[in-house]
Each structure stands twice: as structure tokens, then as C-alpha cells.
């Protein structure tokens, strides 16, 4: 496997809202080029059909259709 250059360390939470084609394409780039804490990575999406990709990587998935001003604090509290 090639060695990928690490550009930075992300010390805060990573919240990916939606896991469509852009999210699926961005995830490998984040994995390759950044150091981060997987316990602080969360994906929020209304469709769990590709959850297996996240489970294999140890990334938390939240099945939620709408992130609102009323529910965002509770949803993101564990990040």
C-alpha cells in the first residue's frame, strides 16, 4: 500500500451531514490525508443503506432525516 502524506491533525469533531456520492468520495480522502480520532467522527444521514462502509471503519452513524435548531445539540452532544 502506498504511503500517503498526512497534511494535518484534526483535533475536533468531524461531522459529515449526508453520506451520498460526495460523502463517500470524501471519506477516503480524509482517511488518507488527515490524522483524526475515529471516536469523534460522526455521519448523519436519513438513509442507512451504506452504513456498512462506516461500520467497517469504526465511524459512528446517526440515522436522522433532518437536523434542526431543536435537535442539533442533542444529536451532536456525544461528538
C-alpha positions, 0 to 999 in steps of 0.5 A: 500500500502506498504511503500517503502524506498526512497534511494535518491533525484534526483535533475536533469533531468531524461531522459529515451531514449526508453520506451520498456520492460526495460523502463517500468520495470524501471519506477516503480522502480524509482517511488518507490525508488527515490524522483524526480520532475515529471516536469523534467522527460522526455521519448523519444521514436519513438513509442507512443503506451504506452504513456498512462502509462506516461500520467497517471503519469504526465511524459512528452513524446517526440515522436522522432525516433532518437536523434542526435548531431543536435537535442539533445539540442533542444529536451532536452532544456525544461528538 
